[in-house]
Amino acid sequence: MKDIILTGDRPTGRLHLGHYVGSLKNRVKMQNETDFEKMYVMIADSQALTDNFDNPEKIRENLIEVALDYLSVGLDPAKVTFFVQSQIPELTELTFYFLNLVTLSRLERNPTVKSEIKLRNFETSLPAGFLIYPVSQAADILLFDANIVPVGEDQEPMLEQARELARSFNNIYGKTFVEPKAVLPETKIARRMPGIDGGAKMSKSLGNAIYLADDKKTVKKKVMSMYTDPNHINIDDPGRVEGNIVFTYLDVFSKPEHFKEFLPDYENLDALKDHYRRGGLGDVKCKKFLIKVLEDELEPIRNKRADLEKDLEKVFDILEDGTRRAREAGQKKIEEVKKAMGINYFVDKDLIKTLQEKYK
Ligand code: TRP
């Protein structure tokens, strides 16, 4: 059996370099190099509403932003089925049946949800929909028979709950679901891309992100404000490259040919780092190089985005078409689910016959 891959994002903001390094690049690689049965990428708008129910406008705006980001990094609708969660009622249906198979105390133990509740000040008034979103996420995965779910580490508890739900359902109603597995980012940097301010992980709420849709000027400004080595005050001072975000980003994005093209005085990144450590190399020179390196990656993405922005109808068509195809798969699966549960009354032609026998 070939893999069925499914992943998704909440449309709560534009995607940034953290998403790019942590997941988008890997999705494009999977799309191009893996021989899979199906690859789904879902925009999890219903899930985003569980903590943004009072701001649906935000979710609607970001639905298209996220779709534009997906397409501009090179995810290909000919290979990937994109779909919008809220437009697949079978997901809600499955969630409702799954809710019978989980206890309140189990939901309250989910560590990711626990920390999110704190973060959102939901301790005293917790929306039920928020508490149960891992069940809905299990439905997202299981309705499509996905066995591979590429996600960040924080999503491992969701996968654990999805496996438990698959197991309980299979035990009670007969084998219906496969147990999915999370595939986590391979490198440390992919798991945690720091923001431009240094320490913390890049995130929208911390205001330390470089967005895929940022224009050239903005990228330049953000790089020029990047955290480097606070003790590297004069050019001649020896500098540290560890924890120096400019070098962290160069580690991720620079290629040997960038040196030939933009910084021919240095053979490679090691040579640049050596000079920085010795002293005599200024931050501005490194930052200017990083801007060129980043632009090499971001410019094609930005150009593609600009083209797509002019053809929003096409973007909507891609989402609509993917959603239709995903729904077809979901409808088939929910029939299987109802059959397993014995609630497919009008499809099961034997049922009426059995009843007729009984009342004869
Ligand atoms: N919870 C995920 C996130 O915040 C988004 C998501 C929703 C998801 N449903 C999913 C991811 C199913 C993978 C599979 O990033």
Boltz pocket constraint, residues with backbone or C-beta under 6 A from the ligand:
constraints:
  - pocket:
      binder: B
      contacts: [[A, 6], [A, 7], [A, 8], [A, 9], [A, 10], [A, 44], [A, 47], [A, 136], [A, 137], [A, 140], [A, 141], [A, 149], [A, 150], [A, 151], [A, 155]]
      max_distance: 6.0
